[in-house]
Amino acid sequence: MDYNVRMSQSKLADNNKGRHVGLPLLVLMFALIACNFPGFSGEVETPPATPNPIGTAQSNDSTQQIPSIEPTEQASPAPTQEPTIAYTPTFEESSCEFYVPPGYNPTCGFLTVPENRSNPNTRMIRLHIAIFHSTNPNPAPDPVIQLSGGPGSSATDLVWYHFQQGADRFRDDRDFIFFDQRGSGHSEPSLKCPEREDASVTLLTQDLTLEQQSQLELQSMQACHDRLIAEGNDLTAYNSAASAADINDLRVVLGYQKINLFGVSYGTRLALTVMRDNPGILRSVILDSVYPPQFNLYTSLAPNTQRALDELFSACASDALCNSTFPDLEEVFYQTVDVLNASPMRVPITEPNTKQPISIVLNGDLLVDLTATAMYRPLYEGKIPRMIYDLQRGYANPFLESRLELYFDRSASRGMTFSVQCHEEIPFDSLDEMIAEASNAKPQVAHNYVIRFEMLFQLCDMWGAGLGDAVENQPVTSSIPTLIYTGRYDPITPPAWGQIAGETLDHSYYYEFPEGHWVMRSDSGCPVEMAAAFLNNPVATPDGSCIAEMGGIPFAP
C-alpha cells in the first residue's frame, strides 16, 4: 500500500521560503525516544560503559535463583501475527551487557525467538534480558516487567537510572525484569542507524535549505535501510504486536504464570498491545504517560506541545517570583521564536561524542522543540523562563547549551523507531489531518512540525515496515487492573490521553501529577509508593493523598 500523501504545491512553496526555516527530522522522530533518555529530561551522571559479568558486583540478592528456563507451555503469538509457525523460545544465561549498579547481581541472558512468526523460513533473534531478583526471601510469584519508551530505547541501559529514581522499591516484593525490545539496546540484531547519527552535525551546524536537509536525511536513512536489509533483517517484523508476543515468550521460558507490566510512554502502547493480544497472562498493568493506539502521535504533536506551553506560561504567571522576574513570558517566547526564525544565532557547544567544538544554528523551530523536550521534567521546565529571557538579549546560557548537546545522543535505535511507527502509526495518519490539527496551535508552534510532516510519509514509503492491522489504531478494552499516571506538564502524551484510555479499561485508576513526562521518576517518592501498593493489591484503589503534597514547577531566578 502506498500511503505517501503529498503536500500541496502552494504549501510546499510557502514552507520553503528562506534558508533557515526547518528542523531536522531527527528532532521530530526523537520525541518519544527522548521519553526514555534521561538526558532529555534531566542532566544525570552517565554510568560506566563497561559491562559487568554476572557475579562481579556486590549483591543484595545473591541467594535468589532464576526460575526454570525450560518452556512450560507453547508461546501464544499475537493475533495480528497470524498465520503462525511452530517454535520453542529459549533462554541462555550470559554476562550483563550493560552497567550493573553496585550492590546488584542480576541474572542476565538472551531470549531467543523468531524474527517473523508468520514466516516458516525466518531466522531466530536474541533479546537481552536482566532479572533483578526480589530481596524478599518469599517473593510474590508474579514479576514486574519494565517496558521502555521510544520505540527504540534500551531498557537495560536505563536500569541504573530507574534505580537511582527509586524504582528498585518493587524488588521488595517481587522480581523486577528489564529487557531490550527487539531491534533495540543490546538485543541482536540492532536496528541502530549510525549513518543517520553521523549526519546530525551537518544538519545542525550547516546553513542548509529545507531541500538540502531533506535530501541528506533521506539519503542517510536510505543508507541505513539498505545496510539493514543486506544484513538479512526483516523490517516488517519489528513492531508492537511482535514485541507483545516476545513478552509472552519471556514469561513462558522463565516459568512465570502471571506477570505485571510497567510501561513508560511508548512502553504503555506496548503494554496495551499485550492487554489486547494476551490478556490471560497479566495480573496488573501500570501505564505511565499513556500513548494509546487510537491517538495519532504526529497529528497531535503541535496541539500537545501548545497545551504544555500554555501550562508553563500559566504557571509562571501565577508564581510571584517567576512573574516578577520574567514578565510577559509567553509574549517574549513567541517574539524570540520569530526573531530566531528570521535570523538564527550561532551557539558554540562541544559535540559530546567527538569532544570537538562546533557551532549550532539555533533557529526558532529548534527553540520550540528544545523547549518542549525540556518540559519533560518540572525541574528543567523551571529553567526555561531564564533561558528564554537570556536568548532575547542574545545570550546562550549553559542550560541552553546542555540541551543542544543532547541532540547528539546515539543510544537510541532509530531503525526500530521507524519500523514501529511506519508500520502502525503513520499509515493511519493523513498529511491533511496533520496540517489541520497543527493549525489549532500558534503559528510558531505549528510551523515547527508542519514543515517536516511530508518527509515522514516519504521515509515510511522507503522503509518498508509493512502495514499494521486496523486494530493497531483502535482502543484497547480490558478489565485487567490498571494504574494510569499522567503529568500535567507532559508535552507529548497529555493527561487527556490517559483519561480516554481509561474509559475502555473497566478496572483502571487514573491519577494526574504535577509532573511532566515519565511520572514514576519524580523526585517525590509518591508515584513509586502508590505503584508499589497497587502491585501488592491491584483490586484496591490506591491512596493518592500524597499527590497534594507534591510541588509544582521550581522556577529558577
Steps between C-alpha positions, in 0.01 A plus 500: 500500500638841403397741773725784392284810495638815345470851636351750259747693286388827654568377854835357400597825335400694809689266731820523295531876518829600660808298581461467873149366542495133572587250765689176437282192504717353774326743736147418385546123515695516825202629698405164649850359513584790730243368745740230610821696456577665837708774345202654326319531829777557747875529509613183675836333538576257222579150632817312405479343157683177587264201541500311828514120472265310727624485856752785486291745704420485869154353526192554712332204337774246433301218651217538251482247222360542151180302436516201269603601152324207340179609323192393694264560210504603137505877453179664381584740217296814455187481282650753261787256439281233335566272322754369753785251499597241759804588708647466848637813669817450705699692759878484534685667786780739413692794638313827544566723201416818691620686808386315812472740797708405804317278744299308241560158348239438231467190289557607140464317174339484158148394407494337155182545294406501130555824315176455304243267654309465174797404283602131514845593366565769757819518701519519880592822680627564854358744757716609793337432838588606856322347801547695824384255764284602791665570834207323667582140598141412409433719194169528325482257205423770243787730391486856371622532141608849396414620148710792377396782274613616162433276321871427486629576850717253689336378821812339642714811455247688713495255791737719701276803439183317604667390821649844555142635491374242750338237278698219664232533769311239296765240588382508860219269395573340162752459219557802276584417137643726230536397137613671184215479253580347162724724292603719794768523767720193530260266323616335177463623235515869576308736273712799590576741216851644544470628143225732620678599820810592298291756311393685813798733511443614143126543550539704817805707412466577130287771340291259290180556311204277573566316177861436599399386847239264361740354247767435763253347745345270243839399361633409845189300589507330159860395570397359837203321344714346227760379748238347730338319209838378372568358848184292470265699725127475436381854576134389494560292815584781743174634639281503810315175428829314451642648821181406688551139392862526619375593847285188514797289388708657777234405754489144368874427506544649848214293638270779621124444484403866530692824457458869576594762240646845562503702178631853443395709197522270193536222757136570594396437142688171509336414833157576352588271208573217744169572676329462165690200363578294813277621785507167683867535595457832684434559867525882488632784283654841575473755219723804554456784246247322281530465121178319396471351150188701411698826513724599211824629647614718212159651435495606864858630533424870449185522717659291775807725504276806502302368797817442701640842412175660612530314832857626542412862426198482730706351782763774465235774498351352819837479676596831664875456453478374141249763396702787647832373364370396158190710425300433183690173452259371236535810286877506538524132400310534173682822414830321552387210279410746224830684529703178487309368200573826319862517614642189672783530747809285527546314828844346564493167683724198544375206294466234772619203291811650338565763771562746218368858499214561257254781438126423495260699282225586748182606324152548640385151404785340690421721799140377501611138497773556757248668730252214456756235595612705801139481626537126556598577862384793720854540635622597154176665399576747778815610314318580176395857591860605568613330179240692298584836654872441449438414135298817456815697578717274283655285772509120481522396863650170624157337531428567132841366403441182700166446327659536156768243585226242557407500132815303429406199711562176311345248741159458338413255225364728230432205269275349766320833530419508131413132480236543771366841403497431127313175567228609740491879531577691179277275281202609711590870481434737214701803400191714465386407849845570645499847347144568609570399861821702507301809402340486846836596649668838475678556167845477658420158648314370195784598267747296699314180413320561170822563308611143567179300479530416131839340548351252748290353221791502256723320748235242588443428130871424477537310828271207414372417848178343375147609585357427842153361548218750560491389865826692550299822479215398731442536877590208725220360713594310814398422858859443620581720804685799357668795669516809276744786562505828306693824541343843490794648307560204267562641149469172307241275673247737660275413795199469270660197332517319833145594589361382166704178506350427840145526367534157337700348788225394739726452802727803473613768745595840356731756665641829372823628656667844495771342286605479137568183302585170676336570836659208685846661500369796700729631771205436731460141615123530463452333157730208585334431836154516344612257231652262756172497695307437178723207407439342839122543473386590145130473586516780759494868411849645565525779757593811301502745790876550465446674163371809679834529680702512177627835383457660160767644272805624697566817302861613500581874526 
